[in-house]
Amino acid sequence: MQQYAQPHSRSSVLSGSSLSSAEHLSPTSGSARFSLPSAPSISTTLGTPKLALRPNIYDRNLNKTRTAEVSASAFAFLFSEVVQYTQKRVSGINDLERRLNTLGYRVGIRVLELMVWRAESSSKAPKREVRFLPALMSIHTQVWRAVFGRPADAIEKSVENEDEYMIIDNDPPIERHISVPRDLNTLSCSSYTAGVVEAVLDGLGFPARVTAHSTPTQQHPSRTTILIKLEKSVLEREEVLK
Amino acid sequence: MSHHLFLLSPSDTPIYSLTHYTSKPTQTTSYPLSSNLPTWSTSAFAGTLTALSGASSATQSHHVQGGSTKMGGGQDRHVIQMIANASLDMIEEVMRKESAMYLKSVDKFNEWTVSAFVTPGNMKFILLHETKNDEGMRSFFHEVWELYLKTMLNPFHTAHTPIRSTVFDTRVRASAKKYL
C-alpha cells in the first residue's frame, strides 16, 4: 500500500546533512506499526506556582488568533536570521534552498491542519479535499490568505508538462526586504513558501516536488513562481476519480 | 465492553493509543469459524488462532490475571492491534475517494467494527468498537481532532513523536467517558 505523506523526497536530502531537526522527518519505517515506546512518566510537579497559572495549550481557543497579525518587520528580521544561519551551514544554493524548503514544510503541516479546522470544525460532517484542482485553488486563496493575508496572483498550468503547475506571486512578502547578491542570483528565498505548499499538498495526499524560482518582470521585480511537479501517482489517481 | 483508540501518523507510526472500558455488559455471540476449529492446545499460536476466529472461551484461562476486565477471545491486546493495523488498508482505499473526514464503519472483524477519522494532514484516528453509537463517536473524534491539533501546533512536536502529555491523555479519557 502506498503511503502518500511519507516524506520520501526529504529523507534523502537530510541523510547527509547535520540538520538537528532532521529526526522529525525521518520516517521510522523500521518500527512496527503498533509498538509504542514505553513512555517515561513526565513529572508535572516541577513547575512553580507562577507557571501553573499560565494557561495550558489545551485550554486555549484555536480561533483566538484567527485574525491576529504578525509584525512584518519582526518577521523580516527573524527570517533574515534564518537565512543567514542556514547559509553558514550549507555547501551551495541547492542545499540552501532545500533547507529553507524543509523549514517551510514544518510550517505547512500546521497551517493546513489549523486552516481546515477553522473552516470545517463547526460543520457536522467535516470534509477534506480529495481532488487536485480544488486543492490547488484552496492553496492559491486560503493558504495564501492564512499565511500572507491575501490570495496569490495567479495559477498556471504548464503547457509542456502535464504534471507541472505554477502559483505566481507578484510581490512575495517574505522577499520584500531581501536583495539577493549577484553571485547567488539563482537563489530564491521563497523556497520557504515552496516548503509550505509542499507540506499542504503532501498532507492532502498529493505528493509533489515544489520549488521556487524568481521570474522578474518590468512591473514586478520580485515576481516569484512556485513550481509544483506532481508525482505520477497523483495523475493516475486523478484519472481514476474522473 | 471496551473501545480502542489509535492515533497513527501519516507514515503509520503509532503516536497514541487508549483503551476505554465501559460498564455496559457485553453480549456474547459465537462465530461459526470458532466452532469448526480443532483444539490446538499444544500449539504456540493456539491463543492467537482462537482469538482471531472469534472464540471467547478458549483463551480465557491464559489471561485470568487480567482481573476485573474481561480478557481472552477477541479482547487480546495483540489481536486488537492487528485488527486496527489491518483496517489501514481499507481506510486508505476509502479516503482516496471519500472526502468526509469521519469514515463510519470502514472495516469489520468478528465482533469489532472499525471506524476512523482522517485529518486533512493525513493523521488517522482509528477506533475499534462493538456497538453502534454514531453520534457519540462523531463527537468523540471531533474532540480528539481538536486536542491533537493543539498538540501538533506546538513547534517542538513532530509528526512521529508519541504524544506523552498527561493533559492530552486526561482530556481524551474524559471525552471517551462522555461520548462512548
Interface residues (C-beta under 8 A of the other chain):
Chain A: M1 Q2 Q3 Y4 A5 Q6 P7 E23 H24 L25 S26 P27 T28 S29 S31 R33 F34 S35 L36 P37 A39 P40 I42 T44 N56 I57 Y58 R60 L62 R106 I109 R110 L112 E113 L114 V116 W117 E120 S121 K124 A125 P126 K127 R128 E129 V130 D202 G203 L204 G205 R237 L241
Chain B: F6 L8 P10 S11 D12 T13 P14 I15 Y16 S17 Q81 A84 N85 L88 D89 E92 M95 R96 K97 E98 S99 A100 M101 Y102 V118 T119 P120 G121 N122 R138 H142 W145 E146 L147 L149 K150 T151 M152 L153 N154 P155 T158 A159 H160 T161 P162 R164 S165 T166 V167 F168 R171
